Amino acid sequence: MFFLLLVQSPYALFAGANLTEYALLIVTYLFNRFVMNEFPQEIVEFDNKAKKIFFSLYENFAQSAKQLDRQKDDNVFQQQQSKYLNTLKTQLENLAQESLNKNSSLKNINLLNKKLRDEINAYLNEFMQKSRSL
């Protein structure tokens, strides 16, 4: 059974992992696959709204960054990046709170909260990566 899970896991290609790392990856994979899939409708609804927020803020940031000379104005760029990142975080957290309030009667609301936090962190990381490429 262990070997079967390992082979079917998308993490099986993780080169150089020792047995402990594989075990952790398998537990993470199983948790994400079976437990976190408990809220597909709520997550899809969150993501649809979050994408609109993300792209709107990113486009605004990209437009303001185009006007800067990165060599001369790097500190201004970083301030703008921080401002937009904080705005994104606040708006996504508000969106997540709305979802939690709407679904407060769910049995596993803490798991939904964790999944939404993971989604928020993914959007924030994506914003940072994209903004570095400007």
MODELLER restraints for C-alpha pairs under 7 A, 6 or more apart:
rsr = mdl.restraints
at = mdl.atoms
rsr.add(forms.Gaussian(group=physical.xy_distance, feature=features.Distance(at['CA:6:A'], at['CA:12:A']), mean=5.83, stdev=0.5))
rsr.add(forms.Gaussian(group=physical.xy_distance, feature=features.Distance(at['CA:6:A'], at['CA:26:A']), mean=6.88, stdev=0.5))
rsr.add(forms.Gaussian(group=physical.xy_distance, feature=features.Distance(at['CA:9:A'], at['CA:26:A']), mean=6.93, stdev=0.5))
rsr.add(forms.Gaussian(group=physical.xy_distance, feature=features.Distance(at['CA:9:A'], at['CA:29:A']), mean=6.99, stdev=0.5))
rsr.add(forms.Gaussian(group=physical.xy_distance, feature=features.Distance(at['CA:11:A'], at['CA:25:A']), mean=6.49, stdev=0.5))
rsr.add(forms.Gaussian(group=physical.xy_distance, feature=features.Distance(at['CA:36:A'], at['CA:115:A']), mean=6.85, stdev=0.5))
rsr.add(forms.Gaussian(group=physical.xy_distance, feature=features.Distance(at['CA:39:A'], at['CA:112:A']), mean=6.82, stdev=0.5))
rsr.add(forms.Gaussian(group=physical.xy_distance, feature=features.Distance(at['CA:50:A'], at['CA:92:A']), mean=6.41, stdev=0.5))
rsr.add(forms.Gaussian(group=physical.xy_distance, feature=features.Distance(at['CA:54:A'], at['CA:88:A']), mean=6.71, stdev=0.5))
rsr.add(forms.Gaussian(group=physical.xy_distance, feature=features.Distance(at['CA:57:A'], at['CA:84:A']), mean=6.69, stdev=0.5))
rsr.add(forms.Gaussian(group=physical.xy_distance, feature=features.Distance(at['CA:57:A'], at['CA:88:A']), mean=6.99, stdev=0.5))
rsr.add(forms.Gaussian(group=physical.xy_distance, feature=features.Distance(at['CA:61:A'], at['CA:84:A']), mean=6.65, stdev=0.5))
rsr.add(forms.Gaussian(group=physical.xy_distance, feature=features.Distance(at['CA:65:A'], at['CA:77:A']), mean=6.40, stdev=0.5))
rsr.add(forms.Gaussian(group=physical.xy_distance, feature=features.Distance(at['CA:70:A'], at['CA:77:A']), mean=6.94, stdev=0.5))
rsr.add(forms.Gaussian(group=physical.xy_distance, feature=features.Distance(at['CA:85:A'], at['CA:124:A']), mean=6.82, stdev=0.5))
rsr.add(forms.Gaussian(group=physical.xy_distance, feature=features.Distance(at['CA:89:A'], at['CA:124:A']), mean=6.91, stdev=0.5))
rsr.add(forms.Gaussian(group=physical.xy_distance, feature=features.Distance(at['CA:92:A'], at['CA:120:A']), mean=6.30, stdev=0.5))
rsr.add(forms.Gaussian(group=physical.xy_distance, feature=features.Distance(at['CA:96:A'], at['CA:116:A']), mean=6.18, stdev=0.5))
rsr.add(forms.Gaussian(group=physical.xy_distance, feature=features.Distance(at['CA:100:A'], at['CA:113:A']), mean=6.92, stdev=0.5))
